[in-house]
Amino acid sequence: MLVLCDSLKGSLSSIKANEIICKNADKLGIKNTSFAFSDGGEGFLDSIETILQNSKRIYLKTHNALANRYINPSYLLYKNKAFIEIASFVGLAELSKDEQNPMNTSTQELSLAFKDALSRGVKKFIIGLGGSSTNDAGLGFLSKMGFEFFNNDKKIDFLCGRELNNITHFKYSNDYSKCKITLACDVLNKLYGKNGAAYIFAGQKGANTDEIYKLDCGLKNVANIINSKKEFCNSSGAAGGIAYAFMSFFDTKVLSGFSYIAKLIALEEKIRTCNYIISAEGCYDEQSTMGKLLGRLSLLCNKYNKELIIFCGENKSKNKDNIYALNEYFSVDKNELMLNAAYYLDELSMQVLKNKISKNN
């Protein structure tokens, strides 16, 4: 049995979810192995750290995406590379529900990780996109990296989503064209438009319908002013458009987050040689099958005729086959499920492993 859980956002890390399921498998005498897995979002650093065991974690002190509270995020150093998880610095998980709104959040604090890594001689960055609370096209980040953005003759000091429509011009002095960036990302959305960053993701980050429209207009304004033409590239809308900033001013390439991790652990061979694959994520919906972890796992399992079992907090899709949602098995409210997800996953996974796998061993 191979266990490859993603994080259950706001509740369980991928490592903890793996531990719960593997502990129950051990109790039932089911042979198992596990890997912390991420498609580039929350849990990306945990995945990398478990694979590259000589990596060094660097802890920093900075502010959250609202700049109203200190947090202690980290990034990884491995040889001449820095691995950074966007969600650690400007993630939704660092904000309360009432604070979440991409009109107000900024990517500016992400600059601290870059500056620290650059001071250590790093020139190659691998960045896990996903789980961000922002929709500022990465301008907050750029504003702390030597870029200045103006509303007519007034410099904008805190660049967040609501400022995008106010920008009239910009200038910069630093050249990052030789700084190599790899974006680990499994969304293909372009910067703006009906399938862009605002319309697809801003609602999940706390924006209402009117704000989503304003954010989309702001992203289009940014694209017109920067004029790099990168807004038409696949994935330029990832992580609230920060991918667009990297594409416009850095030597940037985009790789599938799933494929990046899968290659490091030789995933396809592991799936070929096991009987069952177990995975988990917070919310299973139609997007789960669109290039993300569970969708890609499903394709590999179908290729080798293996059974995929999925645990999730909530299942919003029409697919019910081998998908076990905590909210369908336990009559408690969402807050209770999220607060005590470890307990409920422990209970449900033991029941499923006993009935589906242990009986067949």
C-alpha positions as CSV (number, residue, x, y, z in Angstrom):
1,M,0.0,0.0,0.0
2,L,1.4,3.4,-1.0
3,V,0.2,6.5,0.9
4,L,0.5,9.9,-0.8
5,C,-1.5,12.5,1.0
6,D,-1.7,16.1,0.2
7,S,-2.3,18.5,3.0
8,L,-5.9,19.1,4.3
9,K,-5.6,22.9,4.3
10,G,-6.1,24.5,7.6
11,S,-6.3,21.1,9.4
12,L,-3.5,18.6,8.7
13,S,-0.2,18.6,7.0
14,S,0.5,15.9,4.4
15,I,3.0,14.3,6.8
16,K,0.5,14.1,9.6
17,A,-2.2,12.7,7.3
18,N,0.3,10.0,6.1
19,E,1.2,9.1,9.6
20,I,-2.4,8.6,10.7
21,I,-3.2,6.3,7.8
22,C,0.1,4.4,8.0
23,K,-0.4,3.9,11.7
24,N,-3.7,2.2,11.1
25,A,-2.3,0.1,8.3
26,D,0.5,-1.1,10.7
27,K,-2.2,-2.1,13.3
28,L,-3.9,-4.2,10.6
29,G,-0.7,-5.7,9.4
30,I,-0.9,-4.0,6.0
31,K,2.5,-3.4,4.5
32,N,2.8,0.3,3.6
33,T,5.1,3.1,2.5
34,S,4.4,6.8,2.4
35,F,5.7,10.1,0.9
36,A,4.6,13.6,1.8
37,F,3.3,14.9,-1.5
38,S,2.3,18.3,-2.9
39,D,1.5,19.6,-6.3
40,G,3.3,22.9,-5.4
41,G,0.9,24.3,-2.8
42,E,0.8,23.9,0.9
43,G,3.1,21.1,2.0
44,F,5.6,21.6,-0.8
45,L,8.6,22.2,1.5
46,D,7.7,19.1,3.6
47,S,7.7,17.0,0.4
48,I,11.1,18.4,-0.7
49,E,12.6,18.1,2.8
50,T,11.7,14.4,3.2
51,I,13.2,13.6,-0.3
52,L,16.3,15.8,-0.1
53,Q,17.5,14.9,3.3
54,N,20.6,17.0,3.2
55,S,18.6,20.2,2.7
56,K,18.8,22.9,5.3
57,R,15.7,24.7,6.6
58,I,16.2,28.5,7.0
59,Y,13.7,30.2,9.4
60,L,12.8,33.9,9.0
61,K,10.7,36.4,10.9
62,T,8.4,38.5,8.8
63,H,4.8,39.6,8.5
64,N,1.8,37.9,7.1
65,A,0.1,39.0,3.8
66,L,-1.8,41.8,5.6
67,A,1.4,43.0,7.3
68,N,-0.5,43.1,10.6
69,R,1.1,40.1,12.4
70,Y,4.5,38.5,12.7
71,I,5.0,34.9,11.4
72,N,8.0,32.6,11.2
73,P,8.0,31.0,7.7
74,S,11.0,29.1,6.3
75,Y,12.6,28.0,3.1
76,L,15.0,25.2,2.1
77,L,18.6,25.4,0.9
78,Y,20.0,22.5,-1.0
79,K,23.4,22.9,-2.7
80,N,23.0,26.1,-4.8
81,K,19.2,26.0,-4.8
82,A,16.5,27.6,-2.7
83,F,13.1,25.9,-2.4
84,I,10.3,28.3,-1.4
85,E,6.6,27.6,-0.6
86,I,4.4,30.6,-1.4
87,A,1.8,29.5,1.1
88,S,4.4,29.7,4.0
89,F,4.8,33.4,3.5
90,V,1.5,34.8,2.1
91,G,-0.8,31.8,2.6
92,L,-4.5,31.7,3.5
93,A,-3.7,29.6,6.5
94,E,-1.9,32.5,8.2
95,L,-5.1,34.6,8.2
96,S,-8.4,34.2,10.0
97,K,-11.6,33.8,8.0
98,D,-12.5,37.4,8.6
99,E,-9.1,38.6,7.4
100,Q,-9.2,36.7,4.1
101,N,-9.7,39.1,1.2
102,P,-7.3,39.4,-1.8
103,M,-8.2,43.1,-2.2
104,N,-6.2,43.7,1.0
105,T,-3.4,41.1,0.9
106,S,0.1,41.5,-0.6
107,T,3.0,39.3,-1.7
108,Q,5.5,41.8,-0.4
109,E,6.8,39.6,2.5
110,L,7.9,36.9,0.1
111,S,10.8,39.2,-0.8
112,L,12.5,38.4,2.5
113,A,13.1,34.8,1.4
114,F,14.6,35.9,-1.9
115,K,16.8,38.5,-0.4
116,D,18.1,36.1,2.2
117,A,18.8,33.4,-0.4
118,L,20.5,35.9,-2.7
119,S,22.7,37.0,0.1
120,R,23.8,33.4,0.5
121,G,24.8,33.2,-3.2
122,V,21.7,31.4,-4.5
123,K,20.8,32.0,-8.1
124,K,18.3,29.1,-8.7
125,F,14.9,29.1,-7.0
126,I,12.2,26.4,-7.1
127,I,9.0,27.9,-6.0
128,G,5.8,26.0,-5.0
129,L,2.8,28.0,-6.0
130,G,-0.6,27.4,-4.4
131,G,-2.4,28.3,-1.2
132,S,-1.7,32.0,-1.5
133,S,-4.1,34.6,-0.1
134,T,-3.2,37.2,-2.7
135,N,-4.3,38.5,-6.1
136,D,-1.7,41.3,-6.6
137,A,0.1,39.9,-9.7
138,G,3.2,39.7,-7.6
139,L,3.6,43.4,-7.5
140,G,3.9,43.5,-3.7
141,F,6.9,41.2,-4.0
142,L,8.4,43.3,-6.8
143,S,7.9,46.5,-4.8
144,K,10.4,45.1,-2.2
145,M,12.8,44.0,-4.9
146,G,13.8,47.3,-6.3
147,F,10.6,48.1,-8.3
148,E,8.4,51.2,-7.7
149,F,4.8,51.5,-8.7
150,F,3.0,54.9,-8.9
151,N,-0.5,56.4,-9.0
152,N,0.3,59.4,-11.1
153,D,3.1,61.1,-9.1
154,K,2.5,59.3,-5.8
155,K,4.4,56.1,-5.0
156,I,2.2,53.2,-3.8
157,D,3.7,52.0,-0.5
158,F,1.5,48.9,0.1
159,L,0.7,47.0,-3.1
160,C,-2.3,44.8,-2.7
161,G,-5.2,43.8,-4.9
162,R,-7.2,47.0,-4.4
163,E,-4.3,49.1,-5.8
164,L,-4.0,47.4,-9.1
165,N,-6.4,49.7,-10.9
166,N,-4.6,52.7,-9.5
167,I,-1.2,52.0,-11.0
168,T,-0.3,54.4,-13.8
169,H,3.4,53.6,-14.3
170,F,6.4,51.9,-12.7
171,K,10.2,51.9,-12.7
172,Y,12.9,49.6,-11.5
173,S,16.7,49.5,-11.2
174,N,17.5,45.9,-10.4
175,D,18.0,43.3,-13.2
176,Y,16.9,39.8,-12.3
177,S,17.0,38.4,-15.8
178,K,19.8,36.0,-14.9
179,C,18.1,34.7,-11.8
180,K,16.7,31.3,-12.7
181,I,13.2,30.5,-11.4
182,T,11.3,27.2,-11.6
183,L,7.7,27.5,-10.8
184,A,6.1,24.2,-9.5
185,C,2.5,24.7,-10.5
186,D,-0.4,22.6,-11.7
187,V,-2.8,25.3,-12.8
188,L,-2.9,26.6,-16.4
189,N,-5.0,29.7,-15.9
190,K,-3.8,32.9,-17.6
191,L,-3.5,36.2,-15.7
192,Y,-7.0,37.7,-16.4
193,G,-10.3,37.0,-18.0
194,K,-13.1,34.5,-17.2
195,N,-10.5,31.8,-16.6
196,G,-8.0,34.1,-15.0
197,A,-6.6,34.4,-11.5
198,A,-9.5,36.6,-10.1
199,Y,-12.5,34.8,-11.6
200,I,-11.3,31.3,-10.8
201,F,-9.5,31.7,-7.5
202,A,-10.3,35.1,-5.8
203,G,-13.6,33.9,-4.5
204,Q,-11.9,31.1,-2.6
205,K,-9.7,33.7,-1.0
206,G,-12.5,35.8,0.3
207,A,-13.5,38.2,-2.5
208,N,-17.1,38.9,-3.4
209,T,-18.5,39.2,-6.9
210,D,-17.9,42.9,-7.2
211,E,-14.4,42.6,-5.9
212,I,-13.6,39.8,-8.3
213,Y,-14.6,42.0,-11.2
214,K,-12.4,44.8,-9.8
215,L,-9.5,42.5,-9.3
216,D,-9.8,41.2,-12.9
217,C,-9.8,44.7,-14.2
218,G,-6.8,45.5,-12.1
219,L,-4.9,42.5,-13.4
220,K,-5.6,43.7,-17.0
221,N,-4.4,47.2,-16.1
222,V,-1.1,45.7,-14.7
223,A,-0.6,43.7,-17.9
224,N,-1.1,46.8,-20.0
225,I,1.4,48.8,-17.9
226,I,4.1,46.2,-17.6
227,N,3.6,45.2,-21.3
228,S,5.6,42.0,-21.1
229,K,2.9,40.0,-23.0
230,K,3.4,37.2,-20.4
231,E,-0.3,37.5,-19.4
232,F,-1.1,35.2,-22.3
233,C,1.2,32.4,-21.0
234,N,-0.3,29.4,-19.4
235,S,0.0,29.5,-15.6
236,S,0.6,33.3,-15.5
237,G,-2.5,33.6,-13.3
238,A,-1.1,31.1,-10.7
239,A,-1.0,32.2,-7.1
240,G,-2.9,35.4,-7.7
241,G,-0.8,36.2,-10.7
242,I,2.6,36.1,-9.0
243,A,3.7,33.7,-11.7
244,Y,3.2,36.7,-14.1
245,A,5.7,38.8,-12.2
246,F,8.3,36.0,-12.3
247,M,7.7,35.4,-16.0
248,S,8.0,39.1,-16.8
249,F,11.3,39.9,-15.0
250,F,13.1,36.7,-14.2
251,D,14.5,33.8,-16.2
252,T,11.4,31.6,-15.5
253,K,10.1,28.2,-16.5
254,V,7.0,26.4,-15.3
255,L,7.0,22.7,-14.4
256,S,4.1,20.6,-13.2
257,G,4.4,20.5,-9.4
258,F,3.1,16.9,-9.5
259,S,5.6,15.9,-12.1
260,Y,8.5,17.5,-10.2
261,I,7.8,15.6,-7.0
262,A,6.9,12.4,-8.9
263,K,10.2,12.4,-10.7
264,L,12.2,12.9,-7.4
265,I,10.5,9.8,-5.8
266,A,10.2,7.6,-8.9
267,L,6.4,7.6,-8.3
268,E,5.3,5.7,-11.4
269,E,7.5,2.7,-10.6
270,K,6.2,2.7,-7.0
271,I,2.6,2.7,-8.2
272,R,3.3,-0.1,-10.7
273,T,4.6,-2.4,-7.9
274,C,2.0,-1.8,-5.2
275,N,-1.7,-2.9,-4.8
276,Y,-3.4,0.1,-3.3
277,I,-2.8,3.8,-3.4
278,I,-4.2,6.0,-0.7
279,S,-4.4,9.8,-0.9
280,A,-6.2,12.7,0.8
281,E,-6.9,16.4,0.5
282,G,-9.1,18.9,2.2
283,C,-11.8,19.4,-0.4
284,Y,-12.4,17.2,-3.4
285,D,-14.1,19.0,-6.3
286,E,-14.0,19.2,-10.1
287,Q,-10.7,21.0,-10.0
288,S,-9.1,18.1,-8.1
289,T,-9.0,16.2,-11.4
290,M,-7.6,19.0,-13.5
291,G,-3.9,18.5,-13.4
292,K,-3.7,18.4,-9.6
293,L,-2.4,15.6,-7.4
294,L,-5.5,13.4,-7.3
295,G,-6.2,13.8,-11.0
296,R,-2.7,12.8,-11.9
297,L,-2.7,9.9,-9.4
298,S,-5.9,8.7,-10.9
299,L,-4.4,8.6,-14.4
300,L,-1.4,6.6,-13.2
301,C,-3.6,4.2,-11.2
302,N,-5.8,3.6,-14.3
303,K,-2.7,3.0,-16.4
304,Y,-1.5,0.2,-14.1
305,N,-5.0,-1.0,-13.0
306,K,-4.5,-0.1,-9.4
307,E,-7.1,1.0,-6.9
308,L,-7.1,4.6,-5.6
309,I,-8.7,5.3,-2.3
310,I,-9.3,9.0,-1.4
311,F,-10.0,10.6,1.9
312,C,-11.2,14.2,2.0
313,G,-12.8,16.7,4.4
314,E,-15.6,17.4,1.9
315,N,-16.6,16.0,-1.5
316,K,-18.1,18.6,-3.8
317,S,-17.9,16.5,-6.9
318,K,-20.4,14.1,-8.4
319,N,-17.9,11.3,-8.2
320,K,-18.4,9.0,-5.1
321,D,-16.4,6.0,-6.1
322,N,-13.7,5.2,-3.5
323,I,-14.0,8.8,-2.1
324,Y,-14.5,9.0,1.6
325,A,-15.5,12.4,2.9
326,L,-15.3,13.1,6.6
327,N,-18.4,15.3,6.6
328,E,-20.5,12.5,5.2
329,Y,-19.5,10.0,7.9
330,F,-19.5,12.2,11.0
331,S,-22.5,14.4,12.0
332,V,-20.5,17.4,13.2
333,D,-20.1,21.0,11.8
334,K,-17.3,22.1,9.6
335,N,-15.4,23.9,12.3
336,E,-15.3,20.8,14.4
337,L,-14.1,18.7,11.5
338,M,-11.3,21.1,10.7
339,L,-10.3,21.4,14.4
340,N,-10.2,17.7,15.0
341,A,-9.5,16.4,11.5
342,A,-6.8,14.1,12.9
343,Y,-9.3,12.2,15.1
344,Y,-11.9,11.9,12.3
345,L,-9.3,10.8,9.7
346,D,-8.0,8.2,12.2
347,E,-11.5,6.8,12.7
348,L,-12.6,6.7,9.1
349,S,-9.3,5.4,7.7
350,M,-9.2,2.5,10.1
351,Q,-12.8,1.6,9.1
352,V,-12.0,1.8,5.3
353,L,-8.6,0.0,5.5
354,K,-10.2,-2.8,7.6
355,N,-13.1,-3.3,5.2
356,K,-11.5,-2.7,1.8
357,I,-7.9,-3.8,2.2
358,S,-7.4,-6.0,5.3
359,K,-10.1,-8.4,4.3
360,N,-8.5,-8.9,0.9
361,N,-5.0,-9.5,2.2
